[in-house]
Amino acid sequence: MAQKIIKIGSSQGITLQKETLQHAGLGMGDFVRVEIAKTKKGNIITIHPDTSISPNPELSDWTKRFIKKHRTSLEALSKK
């Protein structure tokens, strides 16, 4: 699978097909640990589920309310 590195906010990322995530037992919202190993033939990227991170429900709720309240401004900022 060939993927393009894209801009996501002030970061960069690679999108993965839904089928690829399902095959790996991963889904939207899962926390993962990414390891990159350099070899003579290129880089090997390994993605592992990371169960050591437990989301804070209070922070998640606050974030959802913030985004809902300020969506228009956040979308405008993302285009600058």
C-alpha positions in Angstrom: 0.0 0.0 0.0 1.4 3.4 -1.0 0.3 6.4 1.1 1.1 10.1 1.0 2.2 12.0 4.1 -0.4 14.7 4.7 -0.7 17.8 6.9 -3.0 17.3 9.9 -3.3 20.6 11.7 0.3 21.6 12.6 1.4 17.9 12.4 1.8 15.4 9.6 0.3 11.9 9.3 -0.4 8.9 7.1 -4.0 7.7 6.5 -4.7 4.0 6.7 -7.6 2.2 5.0 -10.4 1.0 7.3 -9.8 -2.6 6.1 -6.1 -2.3 7.0 -7.0 -1.2 10.6 -9.6 -3.9 10.9 -7.0 -6.5 9.8 -4.7 -5.2 12.5 -7.5 -5.3 15.1 -7.4 -1.5 15.4 -10.1 1.1 15.0 -10.9 4.8 15.2 -10.0 6.2 18.6 -7.6 3.4 19.6 -4.3 4.4 21.1 -1.2 3.0 19.4 2.6 2.9 19.9 4.5 3.4 16.7 8.1 2.1 16.2 10.3 2.8 13.2 13.3 0.6 12.5 15.7 1.7 9.8 17.1 -1.0 7.6 19.3 -1.1 4.5 16.2 -1.6 2.4 14.2 1.2 4.0 12.1 1.8 7.1 9.9 -0.8 8.9 7.0 0.8 10.7 5.4 -1.3 13.4 2.1 -0.3 15.1 1.1 -1.8 18.4 -2.1 -1.3 20.4 -1.2 0.8 23.5 -3.4 -0.1 26.5 -1.2 1.8 28.9 -3.0 5.0 27.9 -6.5 5.4 29.4 -8.5 8.3 28.1 -9.7 10.8 30.7 -13.6 10.9 30.3 -13.8 14.4 31.8 -11.2 15.7 29.3 -13.0 14.0 26.4 -16.3 15.5 27.4 -14.8 19.0 27.8 -13.1 18.7 24.4 -16.3 17.7 22.6 -18.2 20.6 24.2 -15.3 23.0 23.3 -15.3 21.8 19.6 -19.1 22.0 19.3 -19.1 25.6 20.7 -16.2 26.9 18.7 -16.4 24.7 15.5 -16.7 27.7 13.1 -13.6 29.5 14.6 -11.6 26.3 14.7 -12.4 25.5 11.0 -11.4 29.1 10.0 -8.1 28.7 12.0 -7.3 25.4 10.3 -7.4 27.1 6.9 -4.8 29.8 7.8 
